[in-house]
Amino acid sequence: MPQSLLTFIIIISIAAVIAIVAFVIYKLLMPKLKDDTPTEEEILNEEMTRILQPIDDAETAKQVSEYKNEEDE
């Protein structure tokens, strides 16, 4: 067997072993990665609390409340 063919087979074998080990590690860690991702509802709630600020001014709060009541009617 020529020396270059033997070298090629060794390199391919090493690459295959690395690929198999990486695949096994990925499959073992994948369930943990899925658990850490928040649901769409959690993301929405976080964004709403971040964007919507409480109204500190009493007059403005009253106007907003009246506006909401007018919309409901």
C-alpha positions in Angstrom: 0.0 0.0 0.0 1.5 3.4 -0.9 2.5 5.7 1.9 0.2 8.5 0.8 -2.9 6.3 0.8 -2.1 5.1 4.3 -1.6 8.7 5.5 -5.0 9.7 3.9 -6.8 6.8 5.6 -5.3 7.8 9.0 -6.3 11.5 8.5 -9.9 10.5 7.5 -10.1 8.1 10.5 -9.0 10.9 12.9 -11.5 13.3 11.4 -14.3 10.7 11.7 -13.5 10.0 15.4 -13.5 13.8 16.1 -16.9 14.1 14.3 -18.4 11.2 16.3 -17.2 12.6 19.6 -18.5 16.0 18.8 -21.9 14.5 17.8 -22.2 12.5 21.0 -21.3 15.6 23.1 -23.9 17.7 21.2 -26.6 15.0 21.8 -25.8 14.9 25.5 -25.9 18.7 25.9 -28.9 19.3 23.7 -31.7 18.6 26.4 -29.9 21.0 28.7 -29.9 23.7 26.0 -33.6 23.3 25.4 -34.5 23.7 29.1 -32.7 27.1 29.3 -34.6 28.7 26.5 -37.6 30.8 27.7 -41.0 30.3 26.3 -42.6 32.9 24.0 -45.0 33.9 26.8 -42.1 34.6 29.2 -40.3 36.7 26.6 -43.5 38.7 25.9 -44.1 39.3 29.7 -40.5 40.5 30.1 -40.8 42.9 27.2 -44.1 44.2 28.4 -42.8 44.9 31.9 -39.6 46.5 30.4 -41.5 48.8 28.0 -44.6 49.7 30.1 -43.7 52.0 33.0 -46.1 52.8 35.8 -47.6 56.3 35.7 -46.3 58.3 38.7 -48.3 61.5 38.0 -51.9 61.2 39.5 -53.4 63.6 36.9 -51.9 61.7 34.0 -53.1 58.4 35.5 -56.6 59.8 35.8 -56.6 60.9 32.2 -55.4 57.5 31.0 -58.0 55.8 33.1 -60.7 58.0 31.6 -59.4 57.4 28.1 -59.6 53.7 28.6 -63.2 54.0 29.9 -64.2 56.0 26.9 -62.7 53.4 24.6 -64.6 50.6 26.3 -67.9 52.3 25.8 
